[in-house]
Amino acid sequence: MKRIKIINDMLESGVVAVIRAESKDEAIKVIDAVKKGGIKSLEITMTVPGAIDIIKELSEIYKDEDVIIGAGTVLDPETARACILAGAKYIVSPTFSAETVKLCNRYRVPVMPGVMTVKEVVEALELGVEVLKVFPGGAFGPSIIKDFKGPIPQGNFMPTGGVSLDNVKDWIKAGAVAVGTGSSLTAGAKTGNYDLVTETAAEFVEEVRKARAALK
């Protein structure tokens, strides 16, 4: 049940923040800013120096708060296991690796592998994947979600890459259960403007809310 609760909590706001920071201190500032904006699902990518150590420290810092720390850009089961042992509550990958999915299932940790083809979608579903990461989303646009859901309506798709405030509503209307966004969300952090990060986070959450309401 814990695994399902984590997934439901992640999908509640409909936005997963992809955090790429140069240090733990910067990551904490970005996380606090994003959290104030209403996003509680935060993905620390393996491209960040010392990412696993950062995940471990952040998981301890935020253990009593309504924040879900996950690991992104996970390319193999070995890295997935290290992230899980460090405290990551979910695993995200830019590609589909059956062995990584099996490892996460073994630990009952949600995993969102990257998919680009119907074959990958079906194989991931057969392994029990609840949410499929469409990556790179910007290479296709929102229409790929609609196309996937034609033959595979049971799929839960989350695009990452190419998602912005200008098009997030189009992704949701096309059938995405959530979106992942990085640079479009955290651009303000580059200049130290964390208030802008909070404002952008709130705008993303509101755009998702309005798009979902329009579908009812």
C-alpha positions as CSV (number, residue, x, y, z in Angstrom):
1,M,0.0,0.0,0.0
2,K,2.9,2.3,0.7
3,R,4.0,2.1,-3.0
4,I,0.5,3.0,-4.2
5,K,0.2,5.9,-1.7
6,I,3.5,7.4,-3.0
7,I,2.2,7.2,-6.5
8,N,-1.1,8.8,-5.6
9,D,0.7,11.6,-3.7
10,M,3.0,12.2,-6.7
11,L,0.1,12.5,-9.1
12,E,-2.0,14.7,-6.8
13,S,-0.4,18.0,-7.9
14,G,0.3,16.5,-11.3
15,V,3.9,18.0,-11.4
16,V,7.2,16.3,-10.7
17,A,10.1,18.8,-10.2
18,V,13.3,17.7,-11.8
19,I,16.1,19.1,-9.6
20,R,19.5,19.7,-11.1
21,A,21.7,21.5,-8.6
22,E,25.4,22.0,-8.2
23,S,25.4,21.4,-4.4
24,K,23.3,20.2,-1.5
25,D,22.7,23.8,-0.3
26,E,21.4,24.8,-3.7
27,A,19.2,21.7,-3.9
28,I,17.7,22.6,-0.5
29,K,16.9,26.1,-1.7
30,V,15.3,24.9,-4.9
31,I,13.3,22.2,-3.0
32,D,12.0,24.7,-0.5
33,A,11.0,27.1,-3.3
34,V,9.3,24.4,-5.3
35,K,7.5,23.1,-2.1
36,K,6.1,26.5,-1.3
37,G,4.6,26.6,-4.8
38,G,2.7,23.4,-4.1
39,I,4.9,20.7,-5.7
40,K,6.0,17.9,-3.3
41,S,7.5,15.4,-5.7
42,L,11.1,16.2,-6.3
43,E,13.5,14.2,-8.5
44,I,17.2,14.5,-7.9
45,T,19.0,13.5,-11.1
46,M,22.1,11.4,-11.2
47,T,23.8,14.0,-13.3
48,V,24.2,16.1,-10.1
49,P,27.7,15.6,-8.5
50,G,27.3,13.5,-5.4
51,A,23.6,12.9,-6.2
52,I,23.3,9.8,-4.0
53,D,24.8,11.5,-1.0
54,I,22.5,14.5,-1.6
55,I,19.5,12.2,-1.7
56,K,20.5,10.6,1.6
57,E,20.9,13.9,3.3
58,L,17.7,15.4,1.8
59,S,15.7,12.3,2.7
60,E,16.8,12.8,6.3
61,I,16.2,16.5,6.3
62,Y,12.7,16.2,4.9
63,K,11.7,12.9,6.6
64,D,8.9,14.5,8.6
65,E,7.7,16.8,5.9
66,D,5.2,16.4,3.0
67,V,8.0,16.0,0.4
68,I,8.7,13.0,-1.8
69,I,12.4,12.7,-2.7
70,G,13.1,10.5,-5.7
71,A,16.0,9.8,-8.0
72,G,16.2,10.6,-11.7
73,T,18.4,9.7,-14.7
74,V,18.9,6.2,-13.3
75,L,20.3,4.1,-16.0
76,D,20.8,0.7,-14.3
77,P,19.7,-1.5,-11.4
78,E,22.9,-1.0,-9.5
79,T,22.3,2.8,-9.4
80,A,18.6,2.2,-8.6
81,R,19.5,0.1,-5.6
82,A,22.0,2.6,-4.3
83,C,19.4,5.4,-4.6
84,I,16.8,3.3,-2.8
85,L,19.1,2.5,0.1
86,A,19.9,6.2,0.3
87,G,16.3,7.0,0.8
88,A,14.8,7.6,-2.6
89,K,11.1,7.0,-2.6
90,Y,10.8,6.5,-6.4
91,I,13.1,5.9,-9.4
92,V,12.9,7.6,-12.8
93,S,14.9,6.6,-15.8
94,P,15.2,8.2,-19.3
95,T,15.1,4.7,-20.8
96,F,13.4,1.4,-20.3
97,S,15.4,-1.3,-18.5
98,A,13.6,-4.4,-17.5
99,E,16.3,-5.2,-14.9
100,T,15.9,-1.8,-13.3
101,V,12.1,-2.3,-13.1
102,K,12.5,-5.7,-11.6
103,L,14.9,-4.4,-9.0
104,C,12.5,-1.6,-8.0
105,N,9.6,-4.1,-7.8
106,R,11.8,-6.2,-5.5
107,Y,12.0,-3.3,-3.1
108,R,8.3,-2.2,-3.8
109,V,9.5,1.2,-4.9
110,P,7.7,3.0,-7.7
111,V,9.6,3.2,-11.0
112,M,8.9,5.3,-14.0
113,P,11.0,4.1,-17.0
114,G,11.3,6.2,-20.1
115,V,9.4,5.0,-23.2
116,M,9.3,6.1,-26.8
117,T,7.6,3.2,-28.5
118,V,4.4,1.1,-28.2
119,K,6.6,-2.0,-27.7
120,E,8.4,-0.4,-24.7
121,V,5.0,0.7,-23.3
122,V,3.6,-2.8,-23.4
123,E,6.7,-4.4,-22.0
124,A,6.8,-1.9,-19.1
125,L,3.1,-2.6,-18.4
126,E,3.7,-6.3,-18.4
127,L,6.3,-5.8,-15.6
128,G,3.8,-3.8,-13.5
129,V,4.9,-0.3,-14.2
130,E,2.2,2.1,-13.0
131,V,3.4,5.4,-14.6
132,L,5.3,5.5,-17.9
133,K,7.7,8.4,-18.5
134,V,7.4,9.7,-22.1
135,F,10.9,11.0,-22.9
136,P,12.0,13.1,-24.6
137,G,8.5,14.6,-24.7
138,G,9.7,17.7,-26.7
139,A,10.6,15.4,-29.6
140,F,7.0,14.5,-30.2
141,G,4.7,17.0,-28.4
142,P,1.4,16.2,-26.6
143,S,0.0,14.3,-29.6
144,I,2.2,11.3,-28.7
145,I,0.1,10.8,-25.5
146,K,-3.1,10.7,-27.4
147,D,-1.6,8.3,-29.9
148,F,-0.3,6.0,-27.2
149,K,-3.7,6.0,-25.4
150,G,-5.5,5.0,-28.6
151,P,-4.4,1.4,-28.5
152,I,-3.3,1.4,-24.8
153,P,-6.0,3.4,-22.9
154,Q,-4.9,1.8,-19.6
155,G,-1.5,3.4,-19.7
156,N,-0.6,6.2,-17.3
157,F,1.8,8.6,-19.1
158,M,4.0,11.3,-17.7
159,P,6.0,13.4,-20.3
160,T,9.3,14.9,-19.4
161,G,11.4,17.2,-21.6
162,G,9.8,20.0,-23.5
163,V,7.1,20.6,-20.9
164,S,6.5,24.3,-20.2
165,L,3.9,26.6,-18.8
166,D,2.8,27.4,-22.3
167,N,2.0,23.7,-23.2
168,V,1.4,21.9,-19.9
169,K,-2.3,22.2,-20.3
170,D,-2.0,20.5,-23.8
171,W,-0.2,17.6,-22.2
172,I,-2.9,17.1,-19.6
173,K,-5.7,17.4,-22.1
174,A,-3.9,14.8,-24.3
175,G,-4.2,12.4,-21.5
176,A,-1.0,12.8,-19.3
177,V,-1.6,11.9,-15.7
178,A,1.3,14.2,-14.7
179,V,4.2,16.0,-16.1
180,G,7.9,16.3,-15.2
181,T,9.6,19.6,-15.6
182,G,13.1,20.9,-14.9
183,S,14.6,24.0,-16.5
184,S,11.2,25.6,-17.2
185,L,10.4,25.4,-13.5
186,T,13.7,26.2,-11.8
187,A,15.2,28.8,-14.2
188,G,15.0,31.4,-11.5
189,A,17.5,29.5,-9.4
190,K,20.3,30.3,-11.8
191,T,20.1,33.9,-10.8
192,G,19.3,33.2,-7.2
193,N,15.7,34.3,-7.7
194,Y,14.0,31.5,-5.6
195,D,10.8,33.5,-5.3
196,L,10.4,33.1,-9.1
197,V,10.9,29.4,-8.7
198,T,8.0,29.4,-6.1
199,E,5.9,31.5,-8.4
200,T,6.5,29.2,-11.4
201,A,5.8,26.1,-9.4
202,A,2.4,27.5,-8.3
203,E,1.6,28.4,-11.9
204,F,2.4,24.9,-13.1
205,V,0.2,23.4,-10.4
206,E,-2.7,25.8,-11.3
207,E,-2.4,25.1,-15.0
208,V,-2.6,21.4,-14.3
209,R,-5.6,21.9,-12.1
210,K,-7.4,24.0,-14.7
211,A,-6.7,21.5,-17.4
212,R,-7.9,18.6,-15.4
213,A,-11.1,20.5,-14.5
214,A,-11.8,21.2,-18.1
215,L,-11.7,17.4,-18.8
216,K,-14.5,16.7,-16.3
